Amino acid sequence: MEELNRLLDLTQQPVILLEGTRKLANEQFGKLVLFGEFIAKKFPDVRFRSGNASGSDDAFAQGVRKVAPDRMQIVLPKLDAGKSRLHSSDYVLALEDVTKAEEKQIIYESKRATPKNKRLFEAYELQQEGMMKQKSLYLLRDTLKVLGSLENNLSPIIARYIFR
């Protein structure tokens, strides 16, 4: 916690990202909602980011929204993904909203981070329809969640919590 406090003090627009599982037991769901509430109260200057998946992402976001609905950021692979889990006060950004220059950077960083998925990203670049393109959307969305988008006022993350 001390390291996190230091990072938050050094960052102008701190963002914490939650990553987790879609397969979440009911008792875990409730605990993660409570954790979202706790962390939103504990860090009033922090924004929270999610990929809007069912399971842990949804639980965490529900908790944050109870305390600070205006500090929840949702990054989507495409605009129509998971609409039922969105809240009216969420800041929503989809991969298709970034500039071409940012898109190129996201693709580059994704290829660099996971070279084994190079073909998936090439399918996206070539706009090939099918399963490879669909999978690439989610991986590129994950990179966007981490990098942020300066053009869309989305700061890079400073911390990530993985719930398993």
N, C-alpha and C positions, 0 to 999 in steps of 0.2 A: 504494500500500500504506500510505503514511503517513496518508492521509485515512481509510482503512478502520480503521486502528489507533485513530485519534482517535475515530471514531464508536463503536467497540466499547468504548472506555474510558468513554464518556459514557452508555452504555446499560446498564440493569440486567439485562435478559434479552435479549441481542442475538440476532437471527435473520437468517440469510442465505438468500435465495431463489434457486434456480437455475431459469432458464427456458431452453428450448432446442428443438431440432428433434427430430422423431420419426425422421427419415431420417438415421441416423448410420452411417457406414462402420465396419467392424470395428476398424480401427486407431484411429479416433477414439473408439470406445467404450472401448477399453483406456486411452487417454490420459485420458479423463474419469473413469474409475474411479480412476486414480492421482491426479488432481486432487482428487477427493473425499477420498481418504486424506490427501493433503497438507494440505488446508485444515482438516480435522478435527483433525489433529495440531497445526497452527499456531495454531489458535484453540480452546483447550480449554473455554472458557466459552460458546461459541456453539452455538446450535441451528440446524439446517438444515431448510429446508422445500421441499417438492416437490409437484407436482400428480399424481405417480404415473403419468405418461405413459410409454409405451415410448420408447426412444431415449435422449436426453441426460438426462432426469429419472432414468431407471432406472440409467444408468451412474453418475451422480453419487451417487445414494443408495447404490448398492452399495459405492462407495469410502468414504463416510462410515460406513456400517455396519461396515466392517472395523475401524475405529478406535473408533467411538463409537455403537453401535447405538441406545443410549438417547437420543441427541440428534437423531434423525431424526423430522421431523413430516411427515405426509402429509395433504393436504387434497383431498377427493374431491368430485365433483359430486353423487354419490349413493353410498350405502353399499356397493353391490355393484360399483362400478367398479374394474376392474384388481386384483381380489383376488389373482391369482397373483403379482403383484409386491410384495405387502405382506410385511413381516417381523413376527414376533411381538412385537418390542420397539418397533415404530413407534408413535408417538402419532398416531392417526388421527381426523380430524374430517371429517364430511361436511356439505354445505350444509344438509341436513335437521336437523342437530344444533343449529343456532344458534337463539337465541330469536327471536320475532316482531319485537321491536324491532331486533335486530341485522340480521335479514333485510331489514327496511325500509331500514336504513342502507346495507346492501350494494347493494340495488337502486338507491337514490338515487345513491350514488357511481358505480355502473356507468353509469347514465344520464348523469350529469354528465361522466364520462370519455369515453364514446362515444355521443354523442347520435344518431348514425346507427343505433344498435342499439336505439333506444327501443321499437320494435315487438316485438323479441324479449323484452325485459324485461316488457312488458305481457302478452305471451302467458304468461310464467311467472306473473305476478301473478294472471291470470285462470284459471290452471291449465288452459289449453288444451292438449290433447294434440297431438302431432305434432312435426315437424322444428324448428319455431321454438322450442318449449319445450326440446327437447333441446339446441339450440345455446345457448340462454340459460343452461342449467345450467353449461356449461363456462365461459362468460364470467363468471357470478356466482361460480363456484368460484375463478376467477383473482382477482377482487376480494377474496374472502375470504382468499386466500393472502397478499395484500398487507396488508390491514387487520388481520387477525387476529380474534380473538374473546375479549374480556375475560371473558365469561361461561364460556368453555371454557378459560381459562388459555392462550390463544394470543396472544402479543404481536405487535404490528405489526412488519413487517420493517424493518431498518435498511439493508440492502444487497441488491442484486439483481445476479446475474451472468447475462448472456445468452450462450448458446453457440450459434453458427451455423456 
